[in-house]
């Protein structure tokens, strides 16, 4: 394995900057992902009051974008194999921008749900293309760090969206109030998502197509030029290895190519699916979708609850930076093991704290001891997730499949992730009505199962070339 990494290392000094720039541009799809999925955080109470929604309907509307995400992810891989990674990015940017404006102009739960689903199509597509593109552009010795930029973009998007929520709500005296320049704050929260969509589209116009896709389409001269400019090393050797791994040329990849002996699928596809599902079933997005409402229930004012959500997202960014520093040194698998163990402890602590709560719903309260412990445990949980399962899963999904099936297999795994995300987000309000101790107890159990799964079934991919997968 050391010999396959040498060509990358040799050319790294002159090519790292170039590949970093195109990686950042691709990772902006993750920024859209994080921005859109968290921007609704500050609008939850406002749209509930505006449209008179029940808890069940609110949960569906909040999570409706995830249905679109699952569909977008499912089709993004096969489409990207036909038209290219960059064209899918451009299409996603356009759809996302239109949906942001449509959500801001929604007249009721149905129209808001439809616009959110449309935006989800774009996010789902971007969530598949970004890790695939980054893995296909990055040298092996940098792939973990560059792949982690996807998660860094996601958590940065979450942070920026929560900050925008806070500023808009503060200027309007609450998400239901009117901002000084006109219009309701929660509508401007949705509309603000059009800005990163435009940036993403402009940058996507300036990056090259993936060399693996170009070889697949037999555009060898273009692939050679991209490898020379962004990867370096022995370009002809790398080109031959890619051609060998793509035996079959431009033959289309179908879902039937993923069939295998393990419950109808190849074992490696199941590993990707289960990594995706466990990433969501530990409940991380509950913290970002419902944290404002959650901390208001614990006793914070709306402004303080939003500010606490912003602080939590900053914690997530800092821990992702830790993962970027470690992932190519200690590997993907150790990070997953450490993170899962940390989540078991912190989620278990939160479950215990909320088991002592009095009241329910908006009248829920924790004691003077349990409240601060729950707040600390929630942030330590974000630390455990942010330095492990957040970035490491996306890195693995981008690199663990072979060149022929990568985009399609990643699409299936990402679709499973979005469905899992939807299930967790939709079920949380109902679980919270029963008791937050039940919700966090369930997430604790899934964190324990995730730990056992990694120990049993996940292999290390650090330092291996994509052609060796």
Protein Blocks (a to p, Z undefined) as FASTA:
>chain_A
ZZmmmmmmmmmmmmmmmmmmmmmmmmmmmmmmmmmmmmmmmmmmmmmmmnopafklmmmm
mmmmmmmmmmmmmmmmmmmmmnojklmmmmmmmmmmmmmmmmmmpgbfklmmmmmmmmmm
mmmmmmmmmmmmmmmmpcfklmmmmmmmmmmmmmmmmmmmmmmmmmmmmmnopakbccfk
opafklmmmmmmmmmmmmmmmmmmmpccdfklmmmnopaklmmmmmmmmngpjfklmmmm
mmmmmgoijaccdfklmgcfegoiafklmmmmmmmmmmmmnommmmmmmmmmmmmmnopa
fklmmmmmmmmmmmmmmmmmmmmmmmmmnomklmmmmmmmmmmmmmmmmmmmmmmpgceh
jlbccdfklmmmmmmmmmmmmmmmmmmmmmmmmmmmmmmpcfklmmmmmmmmmmmmmmmm
mmmmmmmmmmmmnomklmmmmmmmmmmmmmmmmmmmpccfehiafklZZ
